[in-house]
Amino acid sequence: MSRTAARRPRLAVITATALAAVALSTVGAGSAQAASVATWDKVAQCESTNNWSINTGNGYYGGLQILKSTWDSFGGRAYAAYPHQATKKQQILIAEKILAGQGAGAWGSCGAAANLGSDHSDPYPGDTTPPAPVSKAGDLYHATRLADGSWQTFQALNGFGGAAFFNASQESIAATPDGSTQTLATGNDGNLYHTARYTNGQWTGWAALPGVGGAANFAAKDQAMAGMSNGDANVMAIGNDGKIYQNTRFKNGSWSGWSGVGTWQAKKIAVAGLPDGSTQTLIIGNDGNVYHATRATDGTWTSWNALPGTGTATTFQAGNIAITGLPNGSTQMLATGNDGLTYHNIRNADGTLQGWAKVDGYGGAPGFAATSLSIAAMPSGDTQMLAVGNDGKAYHAARYANGSWQGWWATGMGAQKVAITGLADGSAQMLATRN
């Protein structure tokens, strides 16, 4: 869309009455309000050199350089959050609606050069109304819990390459000091993908993570991510070979690449960033026991040490694990034991352990059975938790800095897997793969 024309109030702003009229007029729109694909290609060549996935950060998106507000007004979100995330056909279908409502002048000189106003061919006969994409189990959703405790409800994340949804088997989210968040997800192809959410709520879009030794992709059995105090994000993953790998996304957006962490193999992994720049990692080994190791700021690792169990047990057997680093240098951990119930532990800054304690359940129940769990540290010293109960619903809880608990409450989101991270402003962002 022409940058000059798009800024004119009559083109960039549309009243509710006018929008309703456009919606009616475009149902079964005739050739008087349409243009051929060839003509739209000419417009796109002028606007974006025919790059239908372009996003230069100038506020205009996709092959036809459509404003986000215009895209939303004409129903583009039925396809994707942003024009450049939609397919070429989907962008043209929305452009048809804009053409019907605003005329060829919406594309200014590019529309004129392509004779947009004089071509009345229908690009996709009988396909002027975008079908609503249907979400399915495993699609990834995002929500925010504001610092005052109010919620912005779960909303679906757009998928890779313009898809309406991102279907995932595993997800992680990590906050960095600038207020952005980094998200890592394992797609239904088994490979890892990354996206970032800026402070203004915009997302970068998904990009596949390259694999080890120049491979095109990294297939993972499990993965975790932690935001670091210097703005980096530390990624831990278990490859398809069962071995443990580490990667870093630097503050400038570049990646260090994968490096193997010893010869150990594991089933599950979780990671926490500490204020001093070190990380602590939990794994569930192939023997089912929980192990802990620290990566120092110089990149060196301690050995893996088994965490003691409850009572007199020398080890703790677990099905799921989570860990977060607090401002005072301690870490808090969650795990589901062999009984399926959730346990909490604290590793103090001096390396001593408080020991596992059973977490009370929903509505005062003596235990909380969970199939997925995550924990996030807050600037206040509180921690917030997200877990999937045995009923397939996502629950939220908080543990305050004084050691008291808020207790679990239902978020209303049905979920398979969940993740949570705490931001510097006291808010928390969450991910859930729906059930």
VEXDREN-2710 file (C-alpha; in Angstrom, 1 decimal):
% VEXDREN-2710
k/r/px/py/pz
1/MET/0.0/0.0/0.0
2/SER/1.4/3.3/-1.0
3/ARG/3.0/5.0/2.0
4/THR/1.7/8.4/0.9
5/ALA/-1.8/7.2/0.2
6/ALA/-2.0/5.0/3.3
7/ARG/-1.4/8.0/5.5
8/ARG/-4.4/9.9/4.2
9/PRO/-7.2/9.7/6.8
10/ARG/-9.8/8.6/4.2
11/LEU/-7.6/5.6/3.3
12/ALA/-6.1/4.5/6.6
13/VAL/-9.1/5.1/8.8
14/ILE/-12.5/3.5/8.1
15/THR/-15.7/4.0/10.1
16/ALA/-17.8/1.1/11.4
17/THR/-20.6/2.0/9.0
18/ALA/-18.2/2.0/6.1
19/LEU/-16.6/-1.3/7.2
20/ALA/-20.0/-2.9/7.4
21/ALA/-20.8/-1.7/3.9
22/VAL/-17.5/-3.2/2.7
23/ALA/-18.2/-6.5/4.4
24/LEU/-21.6/-6.7/2.7
25/SER/-20.3/-5.6/-0.7
26/THR/-17.4/-8.1/-0.7
27/VAL/-19.6/-11.2/-0.1
28/GLY/-19.7/-12.6/-3.6
29/ALA/-18.0/-9.4/-4.9
30/GLY/-18.3/-8.9/-8.7
31/SER/-15.6/-8.0/-11.2
32/ALA/-16.1/-4.2/-10.6
33/GLN/-14.3/-4.5/-7.3
34/ALA/-11.5/-6.9/-8.3
35/ALA/-8.3/-7.2/-10.2
36/SER/-6.4/-10.1/-11.7
37/VAL/-3.5/-11.8/-10.0
38/ALA/-1.3/-10.5/-12.8
39/THR/-2.3/-6.9/-11.9
40/TRP/-1.7/-7.5/-8.2
41/ASP/1.7/-8.9/-9.1
42/LYS/2.4/-5.6/-10.8
43/VAL/1.4/-3.7/-7.7
44/ALA/3.5/-5.9/-5.5
45/GLN/6.5/-5.5/-7.8
46/CYS/6.2/-1.7/-7.3
47/GLU/5.5/-1.9/-3.6
48/SER/7.9/-4.6/-2.4
49/THR/9.7/-6.0/-5.5
50/ASN/7.3/-8.9/-5.2
51/ASN/8.5/-10.0/-1.8
52/TRP/5.2/-11.3/-0.2
53/SER/6.9/-12.0/3.2
54/ILE/8.7/-8.7/3.6
55/ASN/8.7/-6.9/7.0
56/THR/11.3/-4.1/7.0
57/GLY/9.9/-2.5/10.2
58/ASN/8.5/0.5/8.5
59/GLY/4.9/-0.2/9.5
60/TYR/3.8/-1.7/6.2
61/TYR/3.8/-5.5/5.6
62/GLY/3.8/-8.1/2.8
63/GLY/3.8/-7.9/-0.9
64/LEU/1.2/-5.2/-1.1
65/GLN/2.6/-3.2/1.9
66/ILE/-0.6/-3.1/3.9
67/LEU/-0.9/-1.3/7.2
68/LYS/-1.5/-3.5/10.2
69/SER/-4.6/-1.5/11.2
70/THR/-6.0/-1.8/7.6
71/TRP/-5.3/-5.5/7.6
72/ASP/-7.2/-6.0/10.8
73/SER/-10.1/-3.8/9.7
74/PHE/-10.7/-5.8/6.6
75/GLY/-10.6/-9.2/8.3
76/GLY/-6.9/-10.2/7.7
77/ARG/-6.6/-11.7/11.1
78/ALA/-8.6/-14.6/9.9
79/TYR/-5.5/-15.6/8.0
80/ALA/-2.6/-14.2/10.1
81/ALA/-1.8/-11.5/12.6
82/TYR/0.3/-9.5/10.1
83/PRO/0.0/-9.4/6.3
84/HIS/3.6/-10.7/5.7
85/GLN/2.7/-13.8/7.7
86/ALA/-0.1/-14.7/5.3
87/THR/0.2/-16.4/1.9
88/LYS/0.2/-14.4/-1.3
89/LYS/-3.3/-15.6/-2.1
90/GLN/-4.5/-14.5/1.4
91/GLN/-2.9/-11.1/1.0
92/ILE/-4.6/-10.6/-2.4
93/LEU/-8.0/-11.7/-1.0
94/ILE/-7.7/-9.0/1.7
95/ALA/-6.4/-6.5/-0.8
96/GLU/-9.6/-7.1/-2.8
97/LYS/-11.6/-6.0/0.2
98/ILE/-9.5/-2.9/0.6
99/LEU/-9.9/-2.2/-3.1
100/ALA/-13.6/-2.4/-2.8
101/GLY/-13.7/-0.1/0.2
102/GLN/-10.9/2.4/-0.5
103/GLY/-10.3/2.2/-4.2
104/ALA/-7.2/1.9/-6.2
105/GLY/-5.9/5.1/-4.6
106/ALA/-5.0/3.1/-1.5
107/TRP/-1.9/2.0/-3.5
108/GLY/-1.2/5.5/-4.9
109/SER/1.3/5.6/-7.8
110/CYS/1.9/1.9/-7.6
111/GLY/-1.8/1.2/-8.1
112/ALA/-2.0/3.7/-11.0
113/ALA/1.1/2.3/-12.7
114/ALA/-0.5/-1.2/-12.6
115/ASN/-3.8/0.1/-13.9
116/LEU/-5.4/-1.3/-10.7
117/GLY/-8.5/0.8/-11.1
118/SER/-9.2/-0.5/-14.7
119/ASP/-8.7/-4.2/-14.3
120/HIS/-12.0/-5.8/-13.1
121/SER/-11.1/-9.4/-13.3
122/ASP/-11.7/-11.6/-10.3
123/PRO/-8.4/-13.2/-9.1
124/TYR/-10.0/-16.1/-7.3
125/PRO/-13.6/-16.6/-8.4
126/GLY/-15.8/-17.8/-5.6
127/ASP/-13.1/-17.3/-3.0
128/THR/-13.6/-13.7/-1.8
129/THR/-14.5/-14.5/1.8
130/PRO/-11.6/-16.0/3.8
131/PRO/-12.4/-19.2/5.6
132/ALA/-11.8/-19.1/9.3
133/PRO/-8.8/-21.3/10.2
134/VAL/-9.7/-23.9/12.8
135/SER/-7.4/-24.4/15.8
136/LYS/-6.6/-28.0/16.9
137/ALA/-5.0/-29.7/19.8
138/GLY/-1.3/-28.8/20.2
139/ASP/-1.7/-25.2/18.8
140/LEU/0.3/-22.7/20.8
141/TYR/-1.3/-19.9/22.8
142/HIS/0.1/-16.9/24.6
143/ALA/-1.2/-14.9/27.6
144/THR/0.0/-12.2/29.9
145/ARG/-0.6/-11.8/33.7
146/LEU/-0.1/-8.1/34.5
147/ALA/1.7/-6.9/37.6
148/ASP/-1.6/-6.0/39.2
149/GLY/-2.8/-9.6/38.9
150/SER/-5.2/-9.0/36.0
151/TRP/-4.9/-11.2/32.9
152/GLN/-4.8/-10.7/29.1
153/THR/-6.4/-13.9/28.0
154/PHE/-4.7/-16.7/25.9
155/GLN/-4.5/-15.9/22.2
156/ALA/-3.3/-18.2/19.4
157/LEU/0.2/-17.6/18.0
158/ASN/0.6/-17.5/14.3
159/GLY/2.5/-20.3/12.7
160/PHE/5.6/-20.8/10.6
161/GLY/5.6/-19.3/7.1
162/GLY/2.2/-17.6/7.4
163/ALA/0.2/-20.4/8.9
164/ALA/-2.6/-19.4/11.1
165/PHE/-1.4/-21.5/14.1
166/PHE/1.8/-23.1/15.4
167/ASN/1.3/-26.7/16.4
168/ALA/3.9/-27.7/19.0
169/SER/4.8/-30.6/21.2
170/GLN/6.9/-28.5/23.6
171/GLU/7.4/-24.8/24.4
172/SER/9.7/-22.6/26.5
173/ILE/9.6/-18.9/27.1
174/ALA/12.3/-16.6/28.6
175/ALA/12.3/-12.9/29.4
176/THR/15.3/-10.6/28.9
177/PRO/16.0/-7.3/30.7
178/ASP/14.8/-5.1/27.8
179/GLY/11.2/-6.4/28.4
180/SER/11.1/-8.7/25.3
181/THR/10.5/-12.4/25.5
182/GLN/12.1/-15.3/23.6
183/THR/10.0/-18.3/22.7
184/LEU/11.3/-21.7/21.7
185/ALA/8.9/-24.4/20.4
186/THR/9.3/-27.9/19.1
187/GLY/7.2/-28.1/15.9
188/ASN/5.1/-31.1/14.9
189/ASP/8.1/-32.0/12.6
190/GLY/10.2/-32.5/15.8
191/ASN/12.5/-29.5/15.0
192/LEU/13.1/-26.4/17.1
193/TYR/11.8/-23.0/16.1
194/HIS/12.4/-19.6/17.7
195/THR/10.4/-16.3/17.8
196/ALA/10.7/-13.1/19.9
197/ARG/8.0/-10.8/21.2
198/TYR/8.9/-7.1/21.5
199/THR/7.7/-4.8/24.2
200/ASN/5.1/-3.3/21.8
201/GLY/3.5/-6.8/21.5
202/GLN/4.8/-7.5/18.0
203/TRP/6.4/-10.8/17.2
204/THR/9.4/-11.5/14.9
205/GLY/7.9/-14.6/13.4
206/TRP/9.2/-18.1/13.6
207/ALA/12.6/-19.2/12.3
208/ALA/14.0/-22.7/12.3
209/LEU/17.1/-23.3/14.5
210/PRO/20.0/-24.7/12.5
211/GLY/21.3/-28.1/13.8
212/VAL/24.7/-29.4/14.9
213/GLY/27.6/-29.2/12.5
214/GLY/25.8/-27.2/9.8
215/ALA/22.6/-29.3/9.7
216/ALA/19.5/-27.5/8.5
217/ASN/17.5/-28.2/11.6
218/PHE/17.8/-29.3/15.2
219/ALA/15.5/-32.1/16.2
220/ALA/14.9/-32.2/19.9
221/LYS/13.3/-34.7/22.4
222/ASP/13.1/-31.9/25.0
223/GLN/14.2/-28.3/25.3
224/ALA/14.4/-25.3/27.8
225/MET/15.4/-21.7/27.7
226/ALA/16.5/-19.0/30.3
227/GLY/16.9/-15.3/29.9
228/MET/20.2/-13.9/31.1
229/SER/21.1/-10.7/32.9
230/ASN/23.2/-9.5/30.0
231/GLY/20.3/-9.8/27.5
232/ASP/21.3/-13.1/26.0
233/ALA/19.1/-16.3/26.2
234/ASN/20.6/-19.6/27.1
235/VAL/19.1/-22.7/25.4
236/MET/19.4/-26.3/26.5
237/ALA/18.1/-29.2/24.5
238/ILE/18.2/-33.0/24.3
239/GLY/18.9/-34.1/20.8
240/ASN/17.4/-37.1/19.0
241/ASP/20.5/-39.0/20.1
242/GLY/19.5/-38.4/23.7
243/LYS/22.5/-36.2/24.4
244/ILE/22.5/-32.8/26.0
245/TYR/23.3/-29.7/23.9
246/GLN/23.7/-26.0/24.7
247/ASN/23.2/-22.9/22.6
248/THR/23.1/-19.1/23.2
249/ARG/21.0/-16.5/21.5
250/PHE/23.0/-13.3/21.9
251/LYS/21.4/-10.0/22.6
252/ASN/22.1/-8.8/19.1
253/GLY/20.1/-11.7/17.6
254/SER/23.0/-13.9/16.6
255/TRP/23.5/-17.5/17.8
256/SER/26.6/-19.2/19.2
257/GLY/25.7/-22.6/17.7
258/TRP/25.2/-25.9/19.5
259/SER/27.8/-27.6/21.6
260/GLY/27.6/-30.9/23.4
261/VAL/27.6/-31.0/27.2
262/GLY/29.6/-34.1/28.1
263/THR/28.4/-37.6/27.3
264/TRP/25.4/-37.8/29.5
265/GLN/22.0/-38.7/28.2
266/ALA/18.7/-37.5/29.5
267/LYS/14.9/-37.6/29.2
268/LYS/13.9/-34.1/30.4
269/ILE/15.7/-30.8/30.8
270/ALA/15.1/-27.4/32.5
271/VAL/17.4/-24.4/32.9
272/ALA/17.6/-21.2/35.0
273/GLY/19.6/-18.1/34.6
274/LEU/21.2/-16.5/37.6
275/PRO/22.0/-12.8/38.3
276/ASP/25.8/-13.4/38.1
277/GLY/25.5/-14.8/34.6
278/SER/25.8/-18.5/35.5
279/THR/23.1/-21.0/34.7
280/GLN/21.8/-24.0/36.6
281/THR/20.3/-27.0/34.7
282/LEU/18.2/-29.9/35.9
283/ILE/17.8/-33.1/33.9
284/ILE/15.9/-36.3/34.4
285/GLY/18.5/-39.0/33.6
286/ASN/17.7/-42.2/31.8
287/ASP/17.5/-43.8/35.3
288/GLY/14.6/-41.5/36.1
289/ASN/16.6/-39.5/38.8
290/VAL/16.9/-35.7/38.9
291/TYR/20.4/-34.3/38.4
292/HIS/21.7/-30.8/38.8
293/ALA/24.7/-29.0/37.2
294/THR/26.0/-25.4/37.0
295/ARG/27.5/-23.7/34.0
296/ALA/29.9/-20.9/35.1
297/THR/30.1/-17.5/33.3
298/ASP/33.3/-18.8/31.6
299/GLY/31.3/-21.7/30.0
300/THR/32.8/-24.4/32.2
301/TRP/30.4/-27.0/33.8
302/THR/30.3/-28.8/37.1
303/SER/29.6/-32.5/37.1
304/TRP/26.0/-33.7/37.3
305/ASN/24.9/-34.4/40.9
306/ALA/21.8/-36.4/41.9
307/LEU/19.4/-34.4/44.0
308/PRO/18.3/-36.2/47.3
309/GLY/14.8/-37.4/47.5
310/THR/12.1/-37.0/50.1
311/GLY/12.7/-38.5/53.6
312/THR/15.7/-40.7/53.6
313/ALA/15.7/-41.4/49.8
314/THR/19.1/-40.7/48.2
315/THR/17.6/-39.8/44.9
316/PHE/14.5/-38.1/43.6
317/GLN/12.6/-39.9/40.8
318/ALA/10.6/-37.5/38.6
319/GLY/8.4/-37.3/35.5
320/ASN/8.6/-33.5/35.0
321/ILE/11.0/-30.8/36.2
322/ALA/11.2/-27.0/36.2
323/ILE/13.7/-24.5/37.7
324/THR/14.0/-20.7/38.0
325/GLY/16.7/-18.3/39.3
326/LEU/15.9/-15.7/41.8
327/PRO/17.4/-12.2/42.4
328/ASN/19.1/-13.4/45.6
329/GLY/21.1/-16.1/43.7
330/SER/19.0/-19.0/44.9
331/THR/16.9/-21.3/42.6
332/GLN/13.5/-22.8/43.1
333/MET/12.5/-26.1/41.5
334/LEU/9.3/-27.9/40.8
335/ALA/9.0/-31.6/39.9
336/THR/6.4/-34.3/39.7
337/GLY/7.3/-37.3/41.7
338/ASN/6.6/-41.0/40.9
339/ASP/3.3/-40.5/42.6
340/GLY/2.4/-37.9/40.0
341/LEU/2.2/-35.1/42.6
342/THR/4.0/-31.8/42.5
343/TYR/7.0/-31.1/44.8
344/HIS/8.9/-27.8/45.5
345/ASN/12.5/-27.4/46.4
346/ILE/14.9/-24.5/47.0
347/ARG/18.7/-24.5/46.3
348/ASN/20.2/-21.6/48.3
349/ALA/22.9/-19.4/46.9
350/ASP/25.5/-21.3/49.0
351/GLY/24.5/-24.6/47.4
352/THR/22.5/-26.0/50.3
353/LEU/19.1/-27.6/49.6
354/GLN/15.9/-27.0/51.5
355/GLY/14.5/-30.3/50.4
356/TRP/11.5/-31.4/48.5
357/ALA/8.1/-30.5/50.0
358/LYS/4.7/-31.6/48.6
359/VAL/2.7/-28.7/47.1
360/ASP/-0.9/-28.4/48.2
361/GLY/-3.5/-29.0/45.5
362/TYR/-6.4/-27.0/44.1
363/GLY/-9.1/-26.0/46.6
364/GLY/-7.0/-27.2/49.6
365/ALA/-6.5/-30.7/48.3
366/PRO/-3.4/-32.4/50.0
367/GLY/-1.5/-32.7/46.7
368/PHE/-1.5/-31.4/43.2
369/ALA/-1.2/-34.0/40.4
370/ALA/0.3/-32.4/37.2
371/THR/1.3/-33.6/33.8
372/SER/3.3/-30.4/32.8
373/LEU/4.7/-27.6/35.0
374/SER/6.8/-24.4/34.8
375/ILE/8.1/-21.9/37.4
376/ALA/9.2/-18.3/37.0
377/ALA/11.0/-15.9/39.3
378/MET/9.7/-12.3/39.8
379/PRO/11.7/-9.2/40.6
380/SER/10.0/-9.1/44.1
381/GLY/11.4/-12.5/45.0
382/ASP/8.0/-14.2/44.5
383/THR/7.7/-17.1/42.1
384/GLN/4.8/-17.9/39.8
385/MET/3.9/-21.3/38.6
386/LEU/1.8/-22.7/35.7
387/ALA/0.8/-26.4/35.6
388/VAL/-1.5/-28.7/33.8
389/GLY/-3.7/-30.7/36.2
390/ASN/-4.9/-34.2/35.6
391/ASP/-8.1/-32.7/34.3
392/GLY/-6.3/-31.2/31.3
393/LYS/-6.6/-27.6/32.5
394/ALA/-3.9/-25.0/33.1
395/TYR/-3.6/-23.8/36.7
396/HIS/-1.6/-20.8/38.1
397/ALA/-0.1/-20.4/41.5
398/ALA/2.3/-18.0/43.3
399/ARG/4.8/-18.5/46.1
400/TYR/5.5/-15.2/47.9
401/ALA/9.0/-14.2/49.0
402/ASN/8.0/-14.8/52.6
403/GLY/7.3/-18.5/51.9
404/SER/3.5/-18.3/51.8
405/TRP/1.5/-19.6/48.9
406/GLN/-1.4/-18.1/46.9
407/GLY/-2.7/-21.5/46.0
408/TRP/-3.8/-22.9/42.6
409/TRP/-6.6/-21.4/40.5
410/ALA/-7.9/-22.4/37.1
411/THR/-7.0/-20.2/34.2
412/GLY/-9.8/-21.5/32.0
413/MET/-7.3/-22.7/29.4
414/GLY/-7.3/-26.4/28.5
415/ALA/-3.7/-27.4/27.9
416/GLN/-1.2/-30.2/27.2
417/LYS/2.0/-28.3/28.0
418/VAL/2.7/-25.0/29.7
419/ALA/5.6/-22.5/30.2
420/ILE/5.9/-19.2/32.1
421/THR/8.4/-16.4/32.5
422/GLY/8.6/-13.3/34.8
423/LEU/9.4/-9.8/33.4
424/ALA/11.2/-6.9/35.1
425/ASP/7.9/-4.9/35.3
426/GLY/6.3/-7.6/37.5
427/SER/4.2/-9.1/34.7
428/ALA/4.4/-12.7/33.6
429/GLN/4.0/-14.2/30.1
430/MET/2.7/-17.7/29.6
431/LEU/2.5/-20.3/26.8
432/ALA/0.2/-23.2/26.5
433/THR/-0.3/-25.8/23.9
434/ARG/-4.1/-26.4/23.8
435/ASN/-5.8/-29.7/24.3
END
